[in-house]
Amino acid sequence: MKSRNALPLAIAALGFGVFAAIWAMRPPASTEPPPEVFDRVVVSAPVQLLLTGGDRFLAANIESIRAVATTSDNPEAAEANASFAIRARRVVAQLNPCHEDNYYQGNALLTWGGAVAEGNDLLKRATECRTWDEIPPFFYGFNQYFFLHDVEGARASLEIAAERATDNAAGFRKFAIMLAAGELKDDSAALDFLQQERAQTSDPKLQGMLDKRIARLQGLITLRAAQQRYEARVGQPLTNPQALIDSGELEAFPNDPLRIGYEFADGRFRLKELKIAGLERP
Protein backbone atom coordinates (compact mmCIF):
# COMPACT_ATOMS: atom_id res chain seq x y z
CA MET A 1 0.00 0.00 0.00
CA LYS A 2 2.82 2.35 0.92
CA SER A 3 4.58 1.60 -2.37
CA ARG A 4 1.46 2.54 -4.30
CA ASN A 5 1.25 5.91 -2.51
CA ALA A 6 4.93 6.55 -3.13
CA LEU A 7 4.73 5.99 -6.90
CA PRO A 8 2.84 9.24 -7.75
CA LEU A 9 5.23 11.17 -5.54
CA ALA A 10 8.21 9.64 -7.31
CA ILE A 11 6.77 10.51 -10.73
CA ALA A 12 6.05 14.06 -9.60
CA ALA A 13 9.57 14.40 -8.22
CA LEU A 14 11.06 13.07 -11.44
CA GLY A 15 8.95 15.50 -13.52
CA PHE A 16 10.00 18.42 -11.35
CA GLY A 17 13.62 17.37 -11.68
CA VAL A 18 13.39 17.29 -15.48
CA PHE A 19 11.68 20.70 -15.52
CA ALA A 20 14.34 22.15 -13.21
CA ALA A 21 17.11 20.77 -15.41
CA ILE A 22 15.56 22.28 -18.56
CA TRP A 23 15.06 25.60 -16.78
CA ALA A 24 18.69 25.63 -15.66
CA MET A 25 19.90 24.93 -19.20
CA ARG A 26 17.97 27.79 -20.76
CA PRO A 27 20.04 30.68 -22.24
CA PRO A 28 20.39 33.68 -19.95
CA ALA A 29 17.91 36.47 -20.43
CA SER A 30 19.33 39.28 -22.53
CA THR A 31 19.42 42.76 -21.06
CA GLU A 32 19.96 44.27 -24.50
CA PRO A 33 17.06 46.24 -26.01
CA PRO A 34 15.17 44.33 -28.69
CA PRO A 35 16.41 44.97 -32.23
CA GLU A 36 14.55 47.54 -34.26
CA VAL A 37 11.99 46.04 -36.60
CA PHE A 38 12.64 47.65 -39.95
CA ASP A 39 9.99 46.20 -42.22
CA ARG A 40 6.31 46.38 -41.36
CA VAL A 41 3.12 44.98 -42.76
CA VAL A 42 1.00 47.43 -44.73
CA VAL A 43 -2.61 46.36 -45.04
CA SER A 44 -4.14 46.99 -48.45
CA ALA A 45 -6.55 49.88 -48.96
CA PRO A 46 -9.68 47.68 -49.45
CA VAL A 47 -9.01 45.80 -46.19
CA GLN A 48 -8.41 49.03 -44.26
CA LEU A 49 -11.63 50.39 -45.70
CA LEU A 50 -13.45 47.31 -44.42
CA LEU A 51 -11.89 47.63 -40.96
CA THR A 52 -13.10 51.23 -40.61
CA GLY A 53 -16.65 50.47 -41.69
CA GLY A 54 -16.24 52.04 -45.12
CA ASP A 55 -14.84 55.37 -43.84
CA ARG A 56 -11.93 55.98 -46.22
CA PHE A 57 -10.99 59.27 -44.57
CA LEU A 58 -10.63 57.61 -41.16
CA ALA A 59 -8.65 54.76 -42.70
CA ALA A 60 -6.32 57.22 -44.43
CA ASN A 61 -5.80 59.19 -41.21
CA ILE A 62 -4.93 56.06 -39.23
CA GLU A 63 -2.42 54.81 -41.80
CA SER A 64 -0.88 58.28 -42.15
CA ILE A 65 -0.34 58.48 -38.39
CA ARG A 66 1.21 55.01 -38.39
CA ALA A 67 3.50 55.97 -41.26
CA VAL A 68 4.84 58.93 -39.29
CA ALA A 69 5.02 57.16 -35.92
CA THR A 70 6.83 54.02 -37.08
CA THR A 71 8.96 55.18 -39.98
CA SER A 72 12.71 55.15 -39.48
CA ASP A 73 15.81 56.62 -41.08
CA ASN A 74 18.14 53.91 -39.78
CA PRO A 75 20.75 53.60 -42.54
CA GLU A 76 21.35 49.93 -41.70
CA ALA A 77 18.03 49.07 -43.33
CA ALA A 78 17.46 51.88 -45.80
CA GLU A 79 15.72 49.63 -48.31
CA ALA A 80 13.28 48.12 -45.78
CA ASN A 81 12.51 51.53 -44.28
CA ALA A 82 11.89 53.06 -47.69
CA SER A 83 9.78 50.10 -48.78
CA PHE A 84 7.52 50.50 -45.74
CA ALA A 85 7.20 54.29 -46.10
CA ILE A 86 6.42 54.00 -49.82
CA ARG A 87 3.81 51.28 -49.37
CA ALA A 88 2.14 53.02 -46.42
CA ARG A 89 1.92 56.41 -48.11
CA ARG A 90 0.72 54.84 -51.34
CA VAL A 91 -2.16 53.22 -49.43
CA VAL A 92 -3.03 56.58 -47.84
CA ALA A 93 -3.11 58.16 -51.30
CA GLN A 94 -5.37 55.38 -52.58
CA LEU A 95 -7.76 55.92 -49.68
CA ASN A 96 -7.65 59.72 -49.79
CA PRO A 97 -5.46 61.34 -52.46
CA CYS A 98 -6.37 64.74 -51.00
CA HIS A 99 -4.70 63.93 -47.66
CA GLU A 100 -2.58 67.01 -46.93
CA ASP A 101 -0.05 65.49 -44.52
CA ASN A 102 0.51 62.54 -46.84
CA TYR A 103 1.58 64.55 -49.88
CA TYR A 104 3.43 67.17 -47.82
CA GLN A 105 5.46 64.78 -45.67
CA GLY A 106 5.72 62.22 -48.44
CA ASN A 107 7.36 64.76 -50.72
CA ALA A 108 9.80 65.90 -48.04
CA LEU A 109 10.79 62.41 -46.89
CA LEU A 110 10.39 60.17 -49.93
CA THR A 111 11.39 62.44 -52.81
CA TRP A 112 14.41 63.85 -51.00
CA GLY A 113 15.22 60.47 -49.47
CA GLY A 114 15.94 58.67 -52.73
CA ALA A 115 12.41 57.70 -53.83
CA VAL A 116 11.72 60.38 -56.43
CA ALA A 117 9.14 58.53 -58.51
CA GLU A 118 7.13 57.53 -55.44
CA GLY A 119 7.15 61.04 -53.97
CA ASN A 120 6.11 62.51 -57.31
CA ASP A 121 3.27 59.99 -57.54
CA LEU A 122 1.82 61.34 -54.28
CA LEU A 123 2.11 64.90 -55.58
CA LYS A 124 0.45 64.01 -58.88
CA ARG A 125 -2.49 62.41 -57.06
CA ALA A 126 -2.78 65.42 -54.75
CA THR A 127 -2.62 67.84 -57.68
CA GLU A 128 -5.52 66.07 -59.37
CA CYS A 129 -7.56 65.80 -56.15
CA ARG A 130 -6.90 69.13 -54.42
CA THR A 131 -8.09 71.32 -57.28
CA TRP A 132 -8.06 74.42 -55.07
CA ASP A 133 -4.50 73.98 -53.76
CA GLU A 134 -1.48 75.47 -55.53
CA ILE A 135 1.12 73.73 -53.35
CA PRO A 136 1.04 70.18 -54.84
CA PRO A 137 1.57 71.36 -58.44
CA PHE A 138 4.32 73.72 -57.26
CA PHE A 139 6.15 70.90 -55.46
CA TYR A 140 5.58 68.62 -58.44
CA GLY A 141 6.90 71.22 -60.87
CA PHE A 142 9.98 71.85 -58.75
CA ASN A 143 10.71 68.13 -58.62
CA GLN A 144 10.26 67.78 -62.37
CA TYR A 145 12.90 70.43 -62.84
CA PHE A 146 15.38 69.45 -60.11
CA PHE A 147 15.28 65.67 -60.38
CA LEU A 148 14.02 64.96 -63.90
CA HIS A 149 15.40 68.05 -65.70
CA ASP A 150 12.02 68.36 -67.42
CA VAL A 151 11.71 72.11 -67.92
CA GLU A 152 8.54 71.97 -70.01
CA GLY A 153 6.82 69.64 -67.56
CA ALA A 154 7.87 71.88 -64.69
CA ARG A 155 6.52 74.97 -66.43
CA ALA A 156 3.18 73.26 -67.07
CA SER A 157 2.87 72.32 -63.39
CA LEU A 158 3.85 75.82 -62.28
CA GLU A 159 1.18 77.26 -64.55
CA ILE A 160 -1.40 75.08 -62.78
CA ALA A 161 -0.11 76.43 -59.47
CA ALA A 162 -0.39 79.99 -60.78
CA GLU A 163 -3.97 79.45 -61.93
CA ARG A 164 -4.94 78.21 -58.48
CA ALA A 165 -3.02 80.78 -56.48
CA THR A 166 -4.94 83.53 -54.76
CA ASP A 167 -2.06 85.94 -54.17
CA ASN A 168 1.13 84.43 -55.61
CA ALA A 169 0.30 83.74 -59.25
CA ALA A 170 2.95 86.18 -60.45
CA GLY A 171 5.58 84.48 -58.30
CA PHE A 172 4.87 81.05 -59.79
CA ARG A 173 4.97 82.42 -63.34
CA LYS A 174 8.24 84.25 -62.65
CA PHE A 175 9.68 81.00 -61.33
CA ALA A 176 8.64 79.25 -64.56
CA ILE A 177 10.29 81.97 -66.66
CA MET A 178 13.52 81.63 -64.68
CA LEU A 179 13.49 77.87 -65.33
CA ALA A 180 13.06 78.37 -69.06
CA ALA A 181 15.84 80.97 -69.15
CA GLY A 182 18.21 78.80 -67.11
CA GLU A 183 18.52 81.54 -64.51
CA LEU A 184 17.60 79.45 -61.47
CA LYS A 185 20.39 78.06 -59.30
CA ASP A 186 18.64 74.78 -58.60
CA ASP A 187 20.99 73.70 -55.79
CA SER A 188 20.46 76.80 -53.68
CA ALA A 189 16.73 76.83 -54.44
CA ALA A 190 16.42 73.20 -53.37
CA LEU A 191 18.38 73.83 -50.17
CA ASP A 192 16.21 76.83 -49.36
CA PHE A 193 13.12 74.70 -49.98
CA LEU A 194 14.21 71.98 -47.55
CA GLN A 195 15.31 74.47 -44.91
CA GLN A 196 11.89 76.11 -45.06
CA GLU A 197 10.26 72.69 -44.67
CA ARG A 198 12.47 72.11 -41.62
CA ALA A 199 11.57 75.47 -40.09
CA GLN A 200 7.84 74.91 -40.51
CA THR A 201 7.62 71.62 -38.61
CA SER A 202 7.49 71.28 -34.83
CA ASP A 203 7.80 67.48 -34.79
CA PRO A 204 11.31 66.61 -33.47
CA LYS A 205 11.38 63.29 -35.34
CA LEU A 206 10.43 64.92 -38.63
CA GLN A 207 12.97 67.68 -37.99
CA GLY A 208 15.70 65.08 -37.54
CA MET A 209 14.74 63.32 -40.77
CA LEU A 210 14.74 66.61 -42.66
CA ASP A 211 18.13 67.50 -41.15
CA LYS A 212 19.56 64.38 -42.81
CA ARG A 213 18.06 65.35 -46.16
CA ILE A 214 19.47 68.87 -45.84
CA ALA A 215 22.92 67.44 -45.07
CA ARG A 216 22.57 65.09 -48.04
CA LEU A 217 21.80 67.99 -50.36
CA GLN A 218 24.67 70.03 -48.92
CA GLY A 219 26.95 67.13 -49.84
CA LEU A 220 25.70 67.32 -53.42
CA ILE A 221 26.33 71.08 -53.46
CA THR A 222 29.88 70.44 -52.22
CA LEU A 223 30.50 67.99 -55.06
CA ARG A 224 29.11 70.28 -57.74
CA ALA A 225 31.08 73.27 -56.44
CA ALA A 226 34.29 71.21 -56.49
CA GLN A 227 33.54 70.13 -60.05
CA GLN A 228 33.07 73.74 -61.14
CA ARG A 229 36.38 74.77 -59.58
CA TYR A 230 38.19 71.84 -61.14
CA GLU A 231 36.81 72.47 -64.64
CA ALA A 232 37.59 76.18 -64.41
CA ARG A 233 41.17 75.43 -63.40
CA VAL A 234 42.02 72.65 -65.88
CA GLY A 235 39.89 73.94 -68.74
CA GLN A 236 38.19 70.64 -69.52
CA PRO A 237 35.16 68.68 -68.29
CA LEU A 238 35.44 66.34 -65.34
CA THR A 239 35.27 62.71 -66.45
CA ASN A 240 36.35 60.89 -63.29
CA PRO A 241 35.23 62.05 -59.82
CA GLN A 242 38.48 60.71 -58.33
CA ALA A 243 40.23 63.62 -60.04
CA LEU A 244 38.65 65.94 -57.46
CA ILE A 245 40.57 64.12 -54.72
CA ASP A 246 43.78 63.72 -56.70
CA SER A 247 43.83 67.41 -57.62
CA GLY A 248 43.17 68.56 -54.06
CA GLU A 249 39.78 70.13 -54.78
CA LEU A 250 38.33 67.79 -52.15
CA GLU A 251 40.02 66.08 -49.22
CA ALA A 252 37.32 63.42 -49.20
CA PHE A 253 33.96 62.81 -50.79
CA PRO A 254 31.06 64.01 -48.61
CA ASN A 255 29.17 61.41 -46.60
CA ASP A 256 25.46 60.96 -47.18
CA PRO A 257 23.79 60.57 -43.74
CA LEU A 258 21.13 58.39 -45.38
CA ARG A 259 23.89 56.19 -46.90
CA ILE A 260 22.20 56.23 -50.29
CA GLY A 261 25.03 58.20 -51.84
CA TYR A 262 25.68 60.27 -54.92
CA GLU A 263 26.38 59.32 -58.51
CA PHE A 264 28.21 60.90 -61.42
CA ALA A 265 26.33 60.53 -64.70
CA ASP A 266 26.34 62.48 -67.95
CA GLY A 267 29.08 64.72 -66.58
CA ARG A 268 27.10 65.82 -63.53
CA PHE A 269 26.77 64.81 -59.88
CA ARG A 270 23.28 63.96 -58.69
CA LEU A 271 21.50 62.37 -55.77
CA LYS A 272 21.40 58.61 -56.10
CA GLU A 273 17.98 56.96 -56.02
CA LEU A 274 17.10 53.92 -53.96
CA LYS A 275 16.82 50.61 -55.77
CA ILE A 276 14.10 48.66 -53.99
CA ALA A 277 13.80 45.03 -55.02
CA GLY A 278 10.31 43.70 -55.59
CA LEU A 279 8.58 47.07 -55.35
CA GLU A 280 6.56 48.18 -58.35
CA ARG A 281 7.33 51.79 -59.16
CA PRO A 282 4.75 54.20 -60.58
Secondary structure, 3 states (H helix, E strand, C coil): CHHHHHHHHHHHHHHHHHHHHHHHHCCCCCCCCCCCCCCCCCCCHHHHHHHCCCCHHHHHHHHHHHHHHHCCCCHHHHHHHHHHHHHHHHHHHHHCCCCHHHHHHHHHHCHHHCCHHHHHHHHHHHHHHCCCCCHHHHHHHHHHHHCCCCHHHHHHHHHHHHHHCCCCHHHHHHHHHHHHHCCCCHHHHHHHHHHHHHHHCCCHHHHHHHHHHHHHHHHHHHHHHHHHHHHHHHCCCCCCCHHHHHCCCCCCCCCCCCCCCEEEECCEEEECCCCCCCCCCC
